């Protein structure tokens, strides 16, 4: 089911890109400080959309995923330390018996 919905989503994205590219085919000049180029408006729109999505994913990763990974690593390290201490205490208590 997931694979079918992924194919449908990819097809919709492809058709949307084709429609945007076809309906906005006039060339525009883009000036990015030291780099200037001319490209079709539809291509620039799709490029801006993709760039925005990738920037959002990167920001989400930096703001949410990285801190969660760091706290998980710290918790696992503390758990391993506590497990080692409890095993040492158990070994010492069985040795006394």
Residue, then its C-alpha position, 0 to 999 in steps of 0.5 A: x500500500x505504501x509503495x503504491x501511494x509513493x508511486x502516485x505521489x511521484x506521478x503527481x509531482x512529475x505532472x505538476x512539474x510538467x504543467x508548471x514548466x509548460x505554462x511558464x516557458x518564457x525565459x527570465x534572467x536571474x541575478x544572484x550577486x556574482x552569477x547571472x543566468x537566463x532560464x525558463x520561469x517554470x524551471x526557476x519556480x521548480x528549483x525554488x520549490x525544491x530548494x525551499x523543501x531541502x532547506x526546511x528538511x535541513x533546518x528540521x534535522x538541525x533543530x529537532x533530530x540532532x538534539x534528540x540523537x545527542x540526548x539519546x546517546x547521553x541516556x544510553x551512556x548513562x544506562x550502560x554506566x548504571x548497568x555496569x555499576x549494578x552488575x559490579x554490586x551484584x558480583x560483590x554481594x554474591x562473593x560475600x555469601 
